[in-house]
Amino acid sequence: MGKVMAKTNLKEKKIISKASLEVVDDSAIKTTSYSDINLKKWKDYSHIKTDTLWEFPSRLKEGGHSNEYHGNYIPQIAQQVYERYTKKGDIVLDLFFGSGTSGIEAVNMGRRCIGVELKDDLAESVSEKFSAKQLVTDVNIICADSASELATEKIKARLEIMGSQKAQLLMLHPPYDDIIKFSDKKEDLSNCATTEEFYDLFEKVAKNGYDLLDKGRFACLIIGDKYANSQHIPLGFECMARMNKIGFITKAIIIKDMQGNERAKGKTANLWRYRALAGGFYIFKHEYVMIFQKL
């Protein structure tokens, strides 16, 4: 009798095992360790950009996004980067949180986010964009100086609450040196006395991000250059060099067309054209989206 029951159980196990294999066909799915993109169906992802020139006709304003804060990056960048370099449930760490683009898109795309913002009034107003539940489960906003040890400790505490030791994607959208003054705080990168000081402070923030990022995962730097003292200052490439210095490798340098994404630029187009002709320079129509990886 015992032998008969054993044979029956064995048959049942085989049936269950066979049924499970039929439900989950692993041969139809092929993903990387950092993305949900199914490489077996790569033709289905035509919306994902794989070239180094990004053109968006206008800033996305749906899905909770707005353009009330000068200097925020467009949501389409987050959409592209998140789908390429994160899985659902992954944690995005944004050390220049600003008006919350990274957090809003994390919620929209089933990711989570920790954002660090220096200005306490901005951190408070941005929190109103999220529900009380989202501020517990999906988005954590920290008011602190991203270059400080205090910010690092607060991020570690939030990561622990979220069930992770490290973040899975780092987003960096710093001020473009002193082009726009965001606050009167001395810790604000837009208030650095010199561009060299800006680079040094940016490096401290990037190093904190590097230490808080999982190995093998990616970082995205959004930055543009500037003109000063009758010369082009390559902020983007120097910040890239600082990223490499702390251990990141560069994976891509993307040129993003800014036309249609800026505020009030068209109103002064003729003035800038005159200045360009008189000063011998060219008018910026692009910024950089630089992708790095922590090995």
C-alpha positions as CSV (number, residue, x, y, z in Angstrom):
1,M,0.0,0.0,0.0
2,G,2.9,2.3,0.9
3,K,4.6,1.7,-2.4
4,V,1.4,2.5,-4.3
5,M,1.0,5.8,-2.5
6,A,4.6,6.7,-3.1
7,K,4.2,6.1,-6.8
8,T,1.0,8.2,-6.8
9,N,2.8,11.1,-5.1
10,L,5.7,10.8,-7.5
11,K,3.3,11.1,-10.5
12,E,1.6,14.1,-8.9
13,K,4.9,15.8,-8.4
14,K,5.8,15.3,-12.1
15,I,2.4,16.7,-13.1
16,I,2.9,19.8,-10.9
17,S,6.4,20.3,-12.1
18,K,5.4,19.9,-15.8
19,A,2.5,22.4,-15.3
20,S,4.9,24.9,-13.7
21,L,7.2,24.7,-16.6
22,E,4.3,25.3,-19.0
23,V,3.2,28.5,-17.1
24,V,6.7,30.0,-16.8
25,D,8.7,29.4,-20.0
26,D,12.1,30.7,-19.2
27,S,13.3,30.1,-22.8
28,A,11.0,33.0,-23.9
29,I,12.6,35.5,-21.5
30,K,16.2,36.9,-21.6
31,T,17.0,39.9,-19.5
32,T,20.1,41.6,-18.1
33,S,20.8,41.7,-14.4
34,Y,19.8,45.4,-14.3
35,S,16.8,45.6,-16.5
36,D,13.4,44.0,-17.3
37,I,13.8,44.4,-21.0
38,N,13.2,41.1,-22.7
39,L,16.0,40.7,-25.2
40,K,14.2,37.8,-26.8
41,K,11.6,40.4,-27.9
42,W,14.0,43.3,-28.5
43,K,12.0,44.6,-31.5
44,D,9.1,45.5,-29.2
45,Y,11.2,48.2,-27.5
46,S,11.3,50.7,-30.4
47,H,10.5,53.5,-28.0
48,I,13.8,53.0,-26.1
49,K,16.6,55.1,-27.6
50,T,19.9,53.4,-28.3
51,D,21.6,56.3,-30.2
52,T,23.5,59.2,-28.8
53,L,21.3,62.0,-30.1
54,W,18.1,62.6,-28.1
55,E,15.5,64.9,-29.4
56,F,12.2,65.6,-27.6
57,P,9.9,68.2,-29.2
58,S,8.5,69.4,-25.8
59,R,8.7,68.7,-22.1
60,L,6.3,66.0,-20.8
61,K,3.6,67.6,-18.5
62,E,1.4,64.6,-17.9
63,G,1.7,62.0,-15.1
64,G,2.1,64.5,-12.3
65,H,4.9,66.5,-13.9
66,S,5.0,70.3,-14.2
67,N,7.5,72.9,-15.1
68,E,7.1,75.3,-12.2
69,Y,10.8,75.0,-11.1
70,H,13.5,76.5,-13.2
71,G,16.3,74.0,-13.8
72,N,14.5,70.7,-13.5
73,Y,15.3,68.0,-16.1
74,I,12.6,66.7,-18.5
75,P,10.8,63.5,-17.4
76,Q,11.6,61.8,-20.7
77,I,15.2,61.3,-19.6
78,A,14.0,59.5,-16.5
79,Q,11.7,57.3,-18.6
80,Q,14.5,56.3,-20.9
81,V,17.1,55.7,-18.2
82,Y,14.8,53.9,-15.8
83,E,13.7,51.4,-18.4
84,R,17.2,50.8,-19.7
85,Y,18.9,50.5,-16.3
86,T,16.4,49.4,-13.6
87,K,13.9,46.7,-12.8
88,K,10.6,47.2,-11.2
89,G,11.0,47.8,-7.4
90,D,14.6,49.0,-7.8
91,I,15.6,52.1,-5.8
92,V,16.7,55.2,-7.6
93,L,19.0,57.6,-5.6
94,D,18.8,61.3,-6.7
95,L,21.2,63.5,-4.9
96,F,19.9,66.8,-6.5
97,F,16.2,66.0,-6.1
98,G,14.9,69.5,-6.9
99,S,11.3,69.5,-8.0
100,G,11.0,65.7,-7.8
101,T,11.1,64.5,-11.4
102,S,13.0,61.4,-10.4
103,G,10.5,60.5,-7.7
104,I,7.4,61.2,-9.8
105,E,8.7,59.0,-12.6
106,A,9.8,56.3,-10.2
107,V,6.2,56.1,-8.9
108,N,4.8,56.1,-12.5
109,M,7.1,53.3,-13.6
110,G,6.9,51.0,-10.5
111,R,10.3,52.0,-9.1
112,R,11.2,53.5,-5.7
113,C,13.2,56.6,-5.0
114,I,15.3,58.4,-2.4
115,G,15.8,62.1,-3.1
116,V,18.1,64.4,-1.3
117,E,17.3,68.1,-1.5
118,L,19.3,71.0,0.1
119,K,16.5,73.5,0.4
120,D,14.1,72.7,3.2
121,D,11.2,74.7,1.7
122,L,11.5,73.0,-1.6
123,A,11.7,69.5,0.0
124,E,8.5,70.3,1.9
125,S,6.6,71.6,-1.2
126,V,7.8,68.6,-3.3
127,S,6.5,66.2,-0.7
128,E,3.0,67.5,-1.4
129,K,3.2,65.9,-4.9
130,F,3.1,62.4,-3.3
131,S,0.4,60.7,-1.3
132,A,1.0,59.8,2.4
133,K,1.3,56.2,1.4
134,Q,3.8,56.9,-1.4
135,L,6.0,58.8,1.0
136,V,6.2,55.7,3.2
137,T,6.5,53.0,0.6
138,D,7.8,54.5,-2.7
139,V,9.5,57.9,-2.2
140,N,11.7,59.1,0.6
141,I,12.7,62.8,0.6
142,I,15.7,63.8,2.7
143,C,16.6,67.5,3.4
144,A,20.4,67.6,3.7
145,D,23.6,68.5,2.0
146,S,24.3,65.7,-0.5
147,A,28.1,66.1,0.0
148,S,27.9,65.6,3.8
149,E,28.3,62.5,5.9
150,L,25.0,63.3,7.6
151,A,23.2,62.8,4.2
152,T,25.0,59.5,3.7
153,E,23.9,58.2,7.1
154,K,20.3,59.3,6.5
155,I,20.3,57.6,3.1
156,K,21.6,54.4,4.6
157,A,18.8,54.5,7.2
158,R,16.2,54.9,4.5
159,L,17.7,52.1,2.4
160,E,17.5,49.8,5.4
161,I,13.8,50.6,5.9
162,M,13.3,49.9,2.2
163,G,15.0,46.5,2.5
164,S,18.2,47.3,0.6
165,Q,21.8,48.0,1.5
166,K,22.4,50.0,-1.7
167,A,20.6,51.9,-4.5
168,Q,20.3,50.4,-8.0
169,L,20.5,53.7,-10.0
170,L,22.2,57.0,-9.3
171,M,20.7,60.2,-10.8
172,L,22.8,63.4,-10.8
173,H,21.5,66.7,-12.1
174,P,23.6,69.4,-10.4
175,P,23.5,73.1,-11.1
176,Y,25.5,74.1,-14.1
177,D,28.0,75.9,-11.9
178,D,26.7,79.5,-11.3
179,I,24.4,79.9,-14.3
180,I,21.3,79.8,-12.1
181,K,21.4,80.6,-8.4
182,F,19.1,78.2,-6.5
183,S,19.6,79.4,-3.0
184,D,21.8,81.5,-0.6
185,K,23.2,78.4,1.1
186,K,27.0,78.1,1.0
187,E,26.6,74.3,0.4
188,D,24.7,75.0,-2.8
189,L,26.9,74.2,-5.8
190,S,25.5,77.2,-7.6
191,N,27.2,79.4,-5.0
192,C,30.8,78.1,-5.4
193,A,33.3,81.0,-5.5
194,T,35.1,79.4,-8.5
195,T,34.4,76.7,-11.1
196,E,37.2,74.6,-9.6
197,E,35.4,74.7,-6.2
198,F,32.3,73.6,-8.1
199,Y,34.1,70.6,-9.5
200,D,35.5,69.6,-6.1
201,L,32.1,69.8,-4.4
202,F,30.4,67.9,-7.2
203,E,33.1,65.2,-6.8
204,K,32.2,64.9,-3.1
205,V,28.5,64.4,-3.9
206,A,29.3,61.9,-6.7
207,K,31.6,59.9,-4.4
208,N,28.8,59.6,-1.8
209,G,26.5,58.3,-4.6
210,Y,29.2,55.9,-5.8
211,D,29.5,54.4,-2.3
212,L,25.8,54.0,-2.0
213,L,25.3,52.3,-5.4
214,D,25.3,48.5,-6.0
215,K,28.2,47.1,-8.0
216,G,27.5,46.6,-11.6
217,R,24.7,49.3,-11.6
218,F,24.6,52.6,-13.4
219,A,24.7,56.3,-12.9
220,C,23.2,59.1,-15.0
221,L,24.7,62.6,-15.1
222,I,22.6,65.4,-16.7
223,I,24.7,68.5,-17.2
224,G,25.4,71.3,-19.7
225,D,28.4,73.6,-20.3
226,K,28.7,77.4,-19.9
227,Y,30.4,80.5,-21.2
228,A,32.4,82.7,-18.9
229,N,35.1,85.3,-19.4
230,S,34.8,85.0,-23.2
231,Q,35.4,81.3,-23.3
232,H,33.6,77.9,-23.3
233,I,33.8,76.2,-19.9
234,P,33.3,72.4,-20.5
235,L,31.5,71.6,-17.2
236,G,30.2,68.3,-18.6
237,F,33.6,66.8,-19.6
238,E,35.3,67.9,-16.3
239,C,32.4,66.4,-14.3
240,M,32.8,63.2,-16.3
241,A,36.5,63.2,-15.5
242,R,35.6,63.5,-11.8
243,M,33.2,60.6,-12.1
244,N,35.9,58.5,-13.7
245,K,38.3,59.5,-10.9
246,I,36.1,58.1,-8.2
247,G,35.7,54.8,-10.0
248,F,32.9,55.0,-12.5
249,I,33.6,53.9,-16.1
250,T,31.9,56.0,-18.9
251,K,29.4,54.0,-20.9
252,A,27.9,56.8,-23.1
253,I,27.8,60.5,-23.8
254,I,24.4,61.5,-25.1
255,I,23.7,64.8,-26.7
256,K,20.2,66.0,-25.8
257,D,18.6,68.8,-27.9
258,M,17.3,71.4,-25.5
259,Q,15.1,73.3,-28.0
260,G,11.5,73.2,-26.9
261,N,12.5,72.1,-23.4
262,E,13.6,75.4,-22.0
263,R,11.7,78.2,-20.4
264,A,11.4,81.6,-22.1
265,K,14.5,81.0,-24.3
266,G,12.7,82.1,-27.4
267,K,11.9,85.6,-26.0
268,T,15.6,86.5,-26.0
269,A,16.7,84.6,-29.1
270,N,17.6,87.7,-31.0
271,L,19.6,89.1,-28.2
272,W,21.6,85.9,-27.8
273,R,22.2,85.8,-31.6
274,Y,23.6,89.4,-31.4
275,R,25.8,88.4,-28.5
276,A,27.1,85.3,-30.3
277,L,27.9,87.3,-33.4
278,A,29.6,90.0,-31.4
279,G,31.5,87.7,-29.1
280,G,32.6,85.0,-31.5
281,F,30.8,82.1,-29.7
282,Y,27.9,79.8,-30.5
283,I,24.6,79.5,-28.6
284,F,24.0,76.3,-26.6
285,K,21.2,74.1,-28.0
286,H,22.2,71.0,-26.2
287,E,23.1,69.4,-22.9
288,Y,24.6,66.1,-22.0
289,V,23.2,62.9,-20.6
290,M,26.2,60.8,-19.5
291,I,25.9,57.2,-18.5
292,F,28.4,55.5,-16.1
293,Q,28.7,52.1,-14.5
294,K,30.2,51.0,-11.2
295,L,32.2,47.9,-11.8
